[in-house]
């Protein structure tokens, strides 16, 4: 598994954000039984940077906490059976890893939301990566039915990683 981390802003936390990101990405890949070696790009930015990306790609001119840009298409969330059919399009020829997609996180929002929700920045950072990884696997939360699948899965993953709101 490869995690390509780009820091557009200083990301100083009380924890090693790169190590935690790698741990969370690897855990979600294993938890979801993803059958291939994978590559994920993670960009850490600030509210202004994510606002610009949100405006450019979603036509929403305001900051958000996290954006996910999946590289793969799924017939059904979490169904990886058809990925080899598009082998040339899905795999990085240099590494042989499947390219899952890009995650962009606002460091400002990590701090703001951790304070607002009364938990640690570590927990918020990990949650946003779990949330985004599930999007990269085709899960969504836009309908009540989709949310009923994705939200318990997020909670379960964080619990299994022993990352709680109490931190």
C-alpha positions, -999 to 999 in steps of 0.1 A, spaced: 0 0 0 13 34 -9 2 67 6 13 98 -12 11 127 12 12 163 2 12 190 28 1 224 13 2 239 48 19 232 81 2 202 98 15 202 133 -4 179 156 3 161 189 4 129 168 23 119 136 -3 126 110 15 107 82 19 76 104 -18 78 114 -29 83 79 -10 52 67 -24 32 96 -60 42 89 -57 37 51 -42 3 55 -68 -7 82 -97 3 60 -82 -16 30 -79 -47 51 -113 -42 68 -131 -40 35 -111 -70 21 -98 -50 -8 -80 -77 -28 -52 -56 -44 -22 -35 -34 -35 1 -34 -23 36 -39 -40 66 -22 -31 103 -25 -37 125 6 -35 163 5 -35 184 37 -46 219 31 -64 248 49 -99 261 47 -90 285 18 -74 257 -2 -102 232 3 -127 260 -5 -111 266 -38 -111 228 -47 -147 226 -35 -156 255 -58 -137 241 -87 -150 206 -86 -183 208 -69 -193 244 -76 -198 249 -39 -180 281 -28 -173 273 8 -148 253 28 -156 217 38 -138 192 60 -128 166 35 -132 159 -2 -129 125 -18 -121 119 -55 -125 81 -63 -107 68 -93 -127 37 -95 -163 29 -104 -183 2 -87 -216 -15 -96 -222 -17 -59 -203 -1 -30 -176 -24 -18 -179 -48 -47 -144 -52 -62 -151 -80 -85 -151 -60 -118 -119 -40 -112 -96 -63 -132 -118 -58 -163 -104 -23 -166 -69 -33 -156 -51 -8 -178 -72 21 -164 -72 12 -128 -36 2 -121 -5 24 -119 19 8 -144 49 19 -124 39 3 -91 13 -23 -101 -10 -8 -74 -46 0 -80 -52 38 -78 -81 43 -53 -82 80 -56 -75 113 -38 -84 126 -3 -82 163 6 -85 173 42 -87 208 57 -64 209 87 -84 240 99 -116 219 99 -99 190 118 -91 214 146 -124 232 145 -145 200 144 -125 183 171 -131 213 194 -168 215 185 -174 177 190 -153 175 221 -128 149 210 -92 148 199 -77 161 167 -64 126 162 -99 111 164 -112 138 139 -83 133 115 -88 95 116 -125 98 111 -121 120 80 -98 94 65 -121 65 73 -150 85 58 -131 93 27 -117 58 22 -153 45 23 -161 70 -5 -132 57 -25 -148 22 -22 -181 35 -35 -200 41 -3 -221 72 1 -244 89 27 -266 111 5 -297 89 10 -310 75 43 -305 40 29 -269 47 19 -262 64 52 -276 34 71 -247 13 55 -219 38 56 -223 54 90 -222 22 110 -193 10 90 -173 42 99 -181 37 136 -171 0 135 -138 7 118 -129 34 144 -139 11 173 -118 -17 159 -89 7 156 -95 18 192 -99 54 182 -128 68 203 -145 101 209 -130 100 244 -95 106 231 
